[in-house]
Amino acid sequence: MKKVEFRLTMPGRSSADGAWSGSGRNYALVRTMSDRRCATLLESQTTRRWSHFFGDGWVASVSARIVPSGEKLARSDGFSGYDWMVDDIMASGTIGEGPKRR
């Protein structure tokens, strides 16, 4: 079993000032998975990155890395409501369109 840390950043920002209110925060989730699942998901690398284009100029980036045994992780600020991206990655290896809006 391996721990995998997922981190969220917003490298593409189309706000008026080019900023994201979450900049500088530690948006991270840790998931535990089998060695086999980890190798498949990360394509046998130690890190991997996925991007999601929202269609309005905003771009999210989710990176994943294997957490070395014994490493103490920094306190997380959650995942800014984008947990669904990690759920999608875990389920299909890609980021989908997101939760359906009503």
C-alpha positions as a printed NumPy array, in Angstrom:
array([[  0.   ,   0.   ,   0.   ],
       [  1.164,   3.508,  -0.84 ],
       [  0.06 ,   6.977,   0.157],
       [ -0.457,   9.355,  -2.749],
       [ -0.69 ,  13.106,  -2.206],
       [ -2.814,  15.099,  -4.646],
       [ -2.259,  18.884,  -4.855],
       [ -4.476,  21.5  ,  -6.496],
       [ -3.244,  24.68 ,  -8.171],
       [ -4.877,  27.124, -10.603],
       [ -2.21 ,  28.014, -13.158],
       [ -4.771,  29.555, -15.544],
       [ -6.695,  32.437, -14.001],
       [ -9.042,  34.701, -15.89 ],
       [ -9.963,  36.951, -12.972],
       [ -9.788,  40.707, -13.514],
       [ -6.564,  40.968, -11.521],
       [ -5.132,  37.61 , -12.678],
       [ -5.217,  36.304,  -9.123],
       [ -6.835,  33.352,  -7.374],
       [ -8.07 ,  33.786,  -3.823],
       [ -6.59 ,  30.369,  -2.988],
       [ -3.035,  31.218,  -4.037],
       [ -0.482,  30.32 ,  -1.396],
       [ -2.739,  27.808,   0.348],
       [ -1.932,  24.109,   0.661],
       [ -4.74 ,  22.355,  -1.16 ],
       [ -3.85 ,  18.697,  -0.714],
       [ -5.593,  15.333,  -0.31 ],
       [ -3.944,  12.039,   0.566],
       [ -5.354,   8.73 ,  -0.618],
       [ -4.044,   5.243,   0.138],
       [ -4.007,   2.716,  -2.679],
       [ -2.5  ,  -0.606,  -3.61 ],
       [  0.933,  -0.701,  -5.204],
       [ -0.655,  -1.992,  -8.42 ],
       [ -3.29 ,   0.77 ,  -8.558],
       [ -0.639,   3.372,  -7.759],
       [  1.612,   2.132, -10.58 ],
       [ -1.314,   2.225, -13.033],
       [ -2.54 ,   5.656, -11.964],
       [  0.897,   7.275, -11.959],
       [  1.987,   5.3  , -15.036],
       [  4.907,   3.826, -13.035],
       [  6.306,   7.319, -12.316],
       [  6.706,   8.919,  -8.895],
       [  4.699,  12.003,  -9.921],
       [  2.023,  12.854, -12.464],
       [ -0.12 ,  15.866, -13.37 ],
       [ -3.599,  16.344, -14.852],
       [ -5.22 ,  19.557, -16.091],
       [ -8.819,  20.645, -16.324],
       [ -9.913,  23.5  , -18.596],
       [-13.125,  25.1  , -17.369],
       [-13.88 ,  26.855, -20.669],
       [-13.861,  30.356, -19.203],
       [-10.103,  30.895, -19.067],
       [ -9.59 ,  29.119, -15.751],
       [ -7.365,  26.036, -15.659],
       [ -6.935,  23.707, -12.69 ],
       [ -3.917,  21.474, -12.252],
       [ -3.892,  18.407, -10.023],
       [ -0.546,  16.791,  -9.344],
       [ -0.012,  13.48 ,  -7.588],
       [  3.064,  12.046,  -5.97 ],
       [  3.923,   9.024,  -3.906],
       [  4.567,  10.052,  -0.317],
       [  7.814,   8.502,   0.922],
       [  7.406,   6.313,   3.983],
       [  7.799,   8.319,   7.181],
       [  7.419,  11.741,   5.534],
       [  5.403,  14.153,   7.632],
       [  2.991,  16.136,   5.47 ],
       [  2.095,  19.795,   5.966],
       [ -1.399,  20.603,   7.22 ],
       [ -3.874,  20.705,   4.342],
       [ -6.339,  23.501,   3.644],
       [ -8.724,  20.96 ,   2.089],
       [ -9.236,  20.872,  -1.676],
       [-11.262,  24.062,  -2.24 ],
       [-14.382,  22.113,  -3.256],
       [-12.613,  20.318,  -6.086],
       [-12.451,  16.881,  -4.421],
       [-14.452,  15.601,  -7.395],
       [-11.327,  15.963,  -9.544],
       [ -9.44 ,  13.47 ,  -7.374],
       [-12.499,  11.194,  -7.349],
       [-12.541,  11.298, -11.172],
       [ -8.799,  10.611, -11.395],
       [ -9.134,   7.685,  -9.   ],
       [-12.095,   6.265, -10.923],
       [-11.008,   6.771, -14.524],
       [ -7.477,   8.206, -14.646],
       [ -8.787,  11.509, -16.039],
       [-10.647,  14.583, -14.834],
       [-14.197,  14.694, -16.175],
       [-16.572,  17.618, -16.522],
       [-17.324,  17.872, -12.839],
       [-20.47 ,  17.505, -10.792],
       [-23.744,  18.211, -12.529],
       [-25.169,  21.607, -11.72 ],
       [-28.916,  21.996, -11.134]])
